[in-house]
Amino acid sequence: MIGVIINTMAVIIGSIIGMLFKKGIPKKIIDSVMIGIGLCTVYIGISGTLKGKNTLILVISIVIGTIVGTWMDIDKRITTFGEWIGKRFKISSDNTISVAEGFVTSSLLFCIGAMTIVGSLNAGLTGDNTMLFTKSVLDLISSAMLSVSLGIGVLFSASFVFLFQGGIVLLAQFLQPILTNAAIGEITCTGSLMIIALGLNIIGVTKIKVANYLPAIIVTPILCWIVTLM
């Protein structure tokens, strides 16, 4: 778990650095940075969608995941969590939405990708944390940049990073048969589609309730496993 702990600490440290620098940056610059991050997020999402090879799995995963996520109203629950953080840390009500947005955006960016899954599997199966250490450096920089615009929500995404990656490490022996290279590619594709939606939200083009699509990430490897059986 040392790789997961270091990755979590990297997100926390990067977020704190970003929030400290934010205090001396004019609002118009922060707004411009926000748009820039949104554009970069869209690019990251587009790049990730190319990892998928089976469009049918993507479509079915999104449909089933959206139905489950909307039924559970995950977006509302996370927004409520963001509002709680805002009140707990005496953040103005105008910023509570950005807290939830920062949490969701950074959580997905830090956790959806081959480095996260393969790195966590390597750590759990062989004790090799090399990939997670490399990812920690990248997340340190990314969290610092994100927190300048999205604030404390990025800091709290460290908890999601710890739980998500830690879960894969602890369950590596059981997940290895399901999380094949093909499944990892499809998960990355599905998650990247959500990242595109997040980028569009950040820019202000759309107001998609991205959190309601999160169950699709769980549906994808299950569908990949069913396909292999067939």
N, C-alpha and C positions, 0 to 999 in steps of 0.2 A: 504493500500500500504506500510505500515511500514516494513513488512516482505520482500517485494521486494527491497525496498531501502537499507535495511541492507544487504541483499544478494549481491546486486550490489556493495556496499561499501566493503564487504568482498573480492570480486574478485579484486577490485582495490587495496586494501591494500596488499593482498597476492601477487599480481603481482609486486607491487613496491618493496616489501621485496625480492622477488626472483631476480629481476633485480639488486638490490643493492648487493646481495651476489654474483651474477654472475661475477662481476668485478674482484673478487679475486680468481676465480676458474680457473685452467688451462684448456685449450681447450680439452685435451684428457679426462679429467674427465667429462666435459660437454657432449662430444660425447658419453661417456659410459652411462651417465645419460639419454641421449636422447634415446638410445637403450632400457634401462630399462623402461622408460616411454612408449615406443612403445609396449613392451611386456605386461606391465600392461594394456595398452589400449586395446590390443587384448583380454586379459582375461576379462576385463570389458564388452567388446562387446559380447563375447561368453556367459557370464553369463546372459546378457540382452536378448539375442535371445531366451533363454529358457522360457521367459515370454509369448511368443506367443503360441497360440493354433491352429491357422488356417493358414496353409502353403499357401493356395491358395490366401488369402488376402495379405500375404507378397509378393508373386510373382507378383500379379496384381499391387500392390502398387508400387513396385520397377520398373516394366515395364512402367507404366503410368508416374510415377514421373521422371524417367530417360528421357523419351521422352520430357516431358515438360521442365525439367531442361537443357537438351542439346539444345533444341530449343531456350531457353532464354539465353543459354551460361552463367549460373550463375557462374561457376568456373572462367571464364575469367573476369567477373565483380568484383568478390571478389579479384582476383589476382591484378587487376587494382587498387582496393581500397588499397590493401597492398602496392603496389608501390607508391601510393599517400602518404600514411602514412610514407613510407621510405624517400621520398623526403621532406615531411613536417617537419620531425624530424631529417633530415640530416643523415639518416641511409644509409650505403653503399649499392650500387645496388645489391651486392651479398647476402644481407640479406633480400631483399624485398619479395622473395618467402617465406622465413620462417615467415615473418610478416603475410602474408595471411594464411599460414599453421597454425600458432599459433592461429589466429583469428577463423578459421573454426574448428580446433581440440578442442579448449577450449569451444567454443560456443556450440558444440554438447555435449561434456562431461558434461557441466554445465546444459544443458536444456533438454536433452533427458533422461527421466526416470520418474518413478512413483512419486518420491518425489517432482519433479518440478510441475507436473500436479496436483496431489492430494493436495499438499501444497498450490498451487495457488488457486485451487477451494475452499479449506477450508477457505482461507483468504478472498476470494470474497463473499462466501455464508454466513459464520458465523463469520468472523473477527478473526478466530483462526490462528495465525501465527506460532504456535509451530513448525510445520514441516519445514517451511521456515527458522526459526531460527537455527534449527538443521542442515539443508542443508548449511546454511551460514558458519558454523564452518568447515564443510567438504570442501566447496569451497575455503575457506581461505587457507587451507593447500594445496589443489590441485593446486590452481592458483600460489602459491609460488613455488611449484615444477616444474610446467609447464613453468613458465616464466624464470627459470634458463636456460632452453634449447631453448624455442621458443620466448623468448623476449617480446617485446612490443605488439605483436599481441594478447597475452593473456589479457593484460590490456584493449585493445579495445573491447574484447569480453564482457566486463561488459555492454556495450551499448546493445548488443543483449540479455543478461540476463534480463536487465531492460525492454526492449520492449516485449520480449516473455512472461515472467512471468507477467508483468504488464498487458499485453493484456488479458491473461487468467483471472486475477483477475477482471478486469473491465467487461469482457464478461461472467463471471461465470454463471449468471442466464440463459444465452442463450446456453452456451456450456454444461451445466450439462446433458441435455438429450442425447447428442451425446457422451460425454466423460464418458461412462460407464466403469466399472472395466474391462470388456472384451476389450473395445476399447483402454484403457490405456495400457493393456498388449500387444496388437498388435502394438501400436505406439512405445512402448519400444523395441519390437522385431525388428521392421523396422529400428529404429534409431540405435540400437545396431549393426545391420549388417553394417551400415555405419561406426560405430566406429571401427569395426574390420578392415575395409578398411583403416581407418585413421591410425590405429596401424601398419599395414603392410607398409603404406607409410612412417611413422616415422622411422621404422627399415631400410627402403631402399629396401624392397623386391619388392614393386610395386610403380607405379605412377598413381594411380587411381584418376580421377577427382571427388572426393567425393561430392563437392558442387553441382554438377549436379544432384545428387540423392535426394537433400533436399525436393523437392515438394512431394516426396513419403510420407513424414510425414503428409502432409495435406490430401493426398488421402486416407490414412489408416483409419482414423475415419469416413470418408464419406462412404467407403466400408462397415465398420462395421455397420453403421446406415442402409444402404441398406439391409444388411443381416437380421437385426432385423425386418425390414418391410416385408421381404419375409417369 
